[in-house]
Amino acid sequence: MSTADRDMWDEETDVVVVGFGGAGAAAAIAARQAGAEVLVLEKMPDPGGLTIVSAGGVRIAFDRAAALSYLEATCAGRTPRAPLEALADGMVAAPDWLRELAEPLGATVTVTPSPGNYPFPGYEALGYAAITEVPGLETPPHAASKLTDGGRLFHALEAAARRKGARIVTDAPVRRLLTGPDRAVTGLLAEIDGRTVRVRARRGVVLACGGFETGEALKRDHFQAIPVLAGSFLGNSGDGIAMAQDVGAALWHMWHYHGPYGLRHSDPAYPYAFYLKALPMWTPGPAGHSSALGLPAGTKKEPARVAWILVDQTGRRFMDEYPPYPGDTGIRPLDAFDPKTQSFPRIPARLILDENGRRLYPIGRSIANGRAPVHEWSADNLREIELGILRRADNLAELAAQTGIPESTLADTLARWNAACREGHDHDHGRRPDSMVPIDTPPFYHAEAWPIVINTQGGPVHDPLQRVLTPFGEPIPRLFAAGELGSVFGHLYLSGGNLAECLVGGRIAGQQAAAPIPANPILPASPVPA
């Protein structure tokens, strides 16, 4: 290397990993195992991403062919076969890799058979693997919400990455990728310790910096619904998508986001939306009903009992409030646009329950990784009424006055619903009978219900080796992507699927990025943006 070449770079390493959630940690571990020097740059002050507050159940498979069949069905022809084959292979191998991570910590790995969310071919051959116990780990080291198996999973990943010698820097946003004359990614522009630095990647760069849950411009461009509230993690703003596009990446699945409908706090200082809970939570039912957030579901067959109904702005029910996988497709019925009124008549929708439903269980919860304030939902829902998250109406006339919906319409909607509950059959939308709860005892309660994005699936297209591709299907040299950034899930989501992609895709990306480049010339970086 000439003196001039050295002067172009402020720092050098073999592999740079952008983002330190589950995918970034897996990539760092794999690259270090391959003998590469690794630098991990995380823009947030705390690592963990979405992984640390996830339910922590990594989707696995007991049979590779069955898993591939399910993945092909759930992607409905929107994803090529080859990346799905790589994911199916990795889902079979994932439990052993988790045990390898857990062993130095004395942690427990639990493997649980659990069918896919939908009864597609192969759904019965799936399960979850989770790190369920870590001695001495009582609270999440970086998350603002309570410890979950996701916190335990990330703790194991972070410990392994640090133990293997990856250098990890937080508060270090990456701004641009830098390329050479052959379009190969040679490094990147980042902010480290308050200064702008050029970091050379001698072998490769892995983008593992999540999706665009808080990327408002990207959401407006690619989602029909407006607005879609962010949940879980404030750091995913689409940085990796912009950087990949800048060097020629194709994009896929940008429309597909995973999320339920839910509520928002009355105080804008609380940025996290609230998820809604069924009772009991996380139990599967017929045809593979399962957890809204991918928690290992077990085999319990208890009633779901959803305390509310949803109505549109005219006061009519418009959906099954408890679809087979509420955390994935629960938002889709809210997406409808009315060209006559130039509006979204279901955004916000109106959630309605009664006094019996209010007493049944706490209906909301928040899941948060960030330093913004987090609201802990009360056991009896009364604090939320005081705060105005839920509003009380002493009778039907008052409910009509507060919602702006004609009393006669509300009376008809509730009468029809209560008759369906007595009959045990929802003729209108086919809701599960065991989830149906009458709404007939004043006072009534209501709230605005909004679409929520837990995580997005869109981003740069990648091949089975996690190489980022151009619109012509050509790999961009030395650039890789993993995890939620450019997920393979292009039609329906598989609970725990992004965690599987974090481990499987992260490992592949790290291995590939660490591979030495034969006769690799020192290529000049692209100009620094003005």
N, C-alpha and C positions, 0 to 999 in steps of 0.2 A: 504494500500500500504506500502510495506516495504521500508526502507531507500535505499536498493540496487535498488529497482524498480524505485524510484524517481531519483536516480543518473543516470539512463540510458537515461533520457530525459532532454533536455534543456528547452523545453516549452511544455505545454499541453493545449488542448482545446477539445471540443466535436467533432466538424466537421472542417476539413480543406478543403477549396476549392482552387484548383489550376487553376489560370487564372481568370482575372477580365475583361472579355468582357460581352456580353449579357447573355450567359449561366451561367457564374460564378456569376454574379450579381443576376440572378433569383434564383440560388441555395442558395446563401447566404441569400436572403430575406426569402425564404421558410424555411430554417433551423432555422433562428431566430424566425420566426413565430411559429415554432414547439417547441420553448423553448430551443434550443441548443445554446451553446457558439460557435461562428464561427470566424475562422481566414481565411482570403483570402490572398493568395500569388500570386503576379503578377510579372513575370520576367522582364517586360519592365519598363522603368522609368515612363511611363504614362499608365493609364488604358484605356480601351475602345475596344481593340482588333479590329476585323473587323467590329463589330457592329457600332462603332462610325462613320465610314465613309461609311456605307451602305446606300442605298436609304431609309431604315427605314420602308418600308411597310411589316408588319408582315402578312403572309398568314393566313387567317381565313376561316371558313366555316359557311354557314347558315344552312346546313343540314348535320348531322353526317354520314348518310348512303351514301349520294352522295360523301362526302369527302373521305370516305373509298374506294369507288369504284375508284375514281380518283387516290388515292395514290397507290392502288394495280396495276392499269394499268401503272402508271408512273414508278413503280419499277419493273414491268415485271417479277415477280416471283423470284426476287433476294433478297427479304426481307420477313421474315415470317409475317403472318397476325397480330399477337398480338401486336408488336410494332407499326404497322400502325394504329391499333384500338386506342391505347393510344394517338397517335398524332392526329387522327381525333377528338377524344373527346376534346383534349386540344385546337384544332383550333376553335371549337365551343365556348369554354369558354374564349378564349383569349381576346376579346374586353372588357369584364367586368373586367378582371384583369388589362388591360391597363388603364381603367378608374380609378381603385383603385390606381394605381401608379400616375396617372396624377392629381388626385384631390388635394393632398396637395400642389402641385406646381401651381395650378390654370391653368393647361395646358389643351389644347384642343385635344381630340381624334377624329379622322375622320375615319369613316367606309365607305368603297367604294366597291360596287359590282364590280368584275372584273373576267372574266373567266380564267380558267387554260390556260397554254401556248399551250396545245395541245388538240384537240377535243375528249378526252377520256370521257367515261361515268362519269357524275358528274361534268364536268368542269364548267358548268354554275352556280353551287351552291357555288362558291368560291368568295373570295374578299380579300381586304387588310384592316388592321387597322393600323393607324399611329398616333403618337403624332406630330401634325403639328404646334402647337404654344406653346411656353413656355415663359411666361412674363419675361422680363429681360435677357433672354438668347440670345445673339447676335452672339457670336462666339463660336465654340466648345472649351471646356476647355482643351482638351488633343490632338486634332487632328491637323495634319499639313495642311489639306485641308479645303475647305469651309464647312460651316454648312449645314448639310442635316437633313432630318427627322431621320436618324440614329443617328446623334449627339443628337437630342432632346430625342430620345428613350433612349440612354445610359445615358443621364443626369438624366432622371427620375428614371432609374434603380439604378444608383449610389447613387442618393439622398435617395432613399428608403432604400438601404442597409446600408448606414451610419446612417440614422435616426433610424433604427431598432437596431443599436448597433453592426454590424459586424466590426471586426477589419480588416483593409485593409492595406497591406504592399506592396509597389512597389519596384522595383529593388531587387526582392527576388526570384531568380530562384530555382526551385525544381529540384533536381538531381536524386533521387531514391526513390521508395517506400520501406518501411520497413514492414516486415511480421513476424508473430509468427509461432510456430511449426505446427499450423493447417492451415497454408497458409493464414490466415486472415490478412488483411492490418491493421497494428497497428499504422502507422505513416509514416513519410517521412524524408528525408534528404534535407535540403534547405540551401541557403546562405542568411542570414539576417544581415544587417548592416556590411557586409564584413566578417562575420565569418560563419563557417559551424555549423549548429545546427540540433539536432534531435527534431522533433516536434511530440508529441504523439497525435493521434486522438482517443479519447475515444470511439467515436461512428462510424465514417466513414470518408472516403476521397472521394471527388468529383473531377474528372479530367474534367476540362472545359477549356482546354488550346489550343483549336483550332487544325487545321490540319497541313499540311506540305508544304505550298506554297513556302517557302524558304528552305526546306529540300532537298538539291540537291541529296544526296545519295538515299533518299527515292524516289524521282522523277525518278532517273535513274533506280531504281529497279522495279518500278510499272507502269511507263508511257512508251508507245512505242516511242512517239515523243521525240526528242532531238535537241535543248534544249526547255524547256518550261519556259518562263519568268514569274517572280512573279509580281503581282500587288496588290495594296491596303494596305497590312500590312506586315511589315518585321518580326514580332515576331513569326509567325507560322512556326516553323521549325521541328515539329514532336516530341517534347519532350514527350508529353503524350502517344504517340504510343509506344515509346521505354520503358517508365516506365510500361505501361500496359503489354507489351510483357514479360518484365522481371519477372513479377509475374504470368505469365501463361495465358494471355489473347489470345483469338482467334481474328483474324482480318477479316474485310469484306470491300468490295467496294473500295479497295485500288487503282484500276485502274481509278475510276470515279472522274474526276475533272471538275469543272464548270468554263468556261471561253470562251472568244472570241479570235479572232486574233487581233493583234494590232501592234503598232510601239514601237521602243525604242529610247531613247535619244542618240545623238551622243557623249555625254560626260558620261563616266562610273560613274562619281560622282553622277549621278541621277539614283537611282536604280529602280524607278517605271516605269513600262511600260505604254504606252498610249493606252487608249481605243479609238475606232473609233465611230463616231456618225452618225446616220442618221438624216434627217431633215423632219419634226420636230421630236424631241426625244420623246421616251416613249409613243407612241400611238399605240393602238392595231389595228389589221386589221382582215382579214378573219381567221376563225378557231383559234381565240384566240391568234393572234400575240400580244406580250406584251413587256413590258420593259426589257431591257437587264440586269438591276440590281434590278428589283423588285419594282420600284416605283409605287404607286397606279396610274393606267393608265387612269382611267376615261373612256369615251366612244367616244372620238374624232375619226373621220374616215378621217384623212388627208393623203396626199401622204407621203410616207417615204423618197423618194429621196436620194438614196445612190450615192455619187458623183464618185465612183471609180469602177473598176473591179480588180480582182486578177488573175494573171497568174502564172503558175509554171515556173521552170527554163528553160523550152523549149519555153516559150512564149504563152502557151495555157491556156485558162480558164479551171478550173477544178471543180467549185462549184457554187452554189447559194450564192452570197456574202451577202444576207440578208435572212437567213433561218428563220423559224417560231420563234425561240428563239435564236438570235445570241449570247447572253451571255452564253448560255449553250453549244450548239452543234456547234457553229461557228468554234471551233478548230478542230473538228473531221476530216474533209477532208484533213487537213494538215498532218495528222498522217501517210499517206501512205508511205510504205517502198518499195523501188525497189531493189529486190535481185540481179538483173543483174548489177547494178551500185554500190550496197552496199551503198545506200544513201537515204536520204529523199528529193525527188525532189521538194517538196513544202515547205521546210524549209531552208532558208526563201522563202516565196512566194514573188511576186513582185506586189505591189499596183500601179495602174496607173490611173491618172486623167488628165484632161486638164485645160486650163485657165478658162473656164466657171465653172468647178467644183471647182477650187481653190477659185473663188469668191463667191461661193454659201453659204458657212458657215464655221466656224472653225471645221475641221474634227476630231480633237483629244481632249482628256482631260485626266487628271490623277486624281486618287483617292487615297489618301495616309494617313496612320496613322503611324507616325514615325518622327524621328528628322533629317532624311536625307533631302536634298534640294528637292523641288517640283517645277516643271516647270508649269507655267500658259500658256496655249496655246493661241496664238494670234487670234484676231477676223478674220483676213484675210489670215492666214496661212503664211504670209511673213516672220515672225521671224523664223519660223521653216525651211524655205528655207535657210535663212542666216546661221542657225546653222547646216545645213546639214541633218536634220531629214527627210526633203523632198528634193529631187534634181530636178533641172530644166533642161529640154532639149528643145532647141528652135525648133527642128523639129524631124521628125521620125528617120532620120538618126542618129541624136545625141542621141536620146533615145536608139536606137539599140547599139550604141557604148558604152554608159554608162552601159547598163544592160547586155551586152554580148549576147543578143538575136538577131538572124538574122532579118534584117529590113523587109524582105519579110514575115517572120512569124508574126511580130508585125503588119504589114499592113493588113494581112489576118485576124488576131484576132480582130483588131479594126473595120475593114470593116464588119465582121460578127456581132459584137456587135452593131454597129450603125444601121445596117439593122434591127436587132431585136428591137431596140428602136423605129425605124420608124413604124415597124409592131405592136409594143405593145405586143410582145410575145417572150419569151426566149426559143427557141426550145431546147437548149443545157442543161440548168439546171433549168428551170422553175422559174426564179426569178420573184417576184411580179411586174406586169407591172407598178404600180405607183411608184416603186422604181428605175426605169431604167432611166439613164441619159446618153445621147450621150457623146462620147469622141472624138471630131473632130476639136477642136480649139486649135492650138498651142499657146503658148508653152505647152509642156506636163510636168507632174511632176510624180515622182515615189519614192517609198520607199520600203525597206525590211519589210515584214509583218511576224510576228512570232506568234506561239501559246502562249497565256497568261493564267495563272491560277489565277482566282479570289479567289476561295476557293476549297479545296479538300473535298471529301465525305468519304474517308476511315478512318479506325481506329478500335478500339476495338468493338467487337460485344456486344450489350446490349439487355436485355429483356425489357418488358413493364414497369418494375420498374426501368429502367436505370441501373440495376446491370450489371457489366462487366462479361462476360462469358468466360469459358475455351473452347478449341476445342471440349470438350465432352459435352458442353452445361450446365456446372455447374457454378453457380455464384461464383465468387471469393469473399469471405466474406468481407464485409465492403468497397467494392470498387465500385464506380459509375462513369458514364461518361455522358456528356451532350453536346449539341450543335453540332458544326461542327465535333468534335472529334468522329468519328464513326457514321456518319449520316445514317439515314435509306434510303437515296436516292441512289439506286443502279443501276439505268439504265438511267433515265432522271431526270433532276432537275426541281423543281417547284419554280418559282420566289417567293422570300420571304420565301421559305421553311426552310432555315437554321435559319432565325430569329424566325419562329414558333417553331423550335426545341429548340432554346435557351430558349424561355419562357416556353414551355410545358415540355421539357425534364429537363431543369434546375429546375423547380419547383418540379417535381417528384423526381429528384435526391436529392435535398435538403431535402425534406420531409423524404425520405427513409433513408438518411444518418443520420438524426437527431433522428431517432427512438432509444429509449434506448435499450441496449442489456441486456437481462435478465441474471443475475448471470454471468456477464462478468468478466472473470479472467484477471489479469494483465499478458499479454503475452510478453515475451522478444522480442526485435526487432531482425531482421536479422543483420548479421555482416556489419559493415561499409565497403564499397568497398575500396580496396587499391588505 
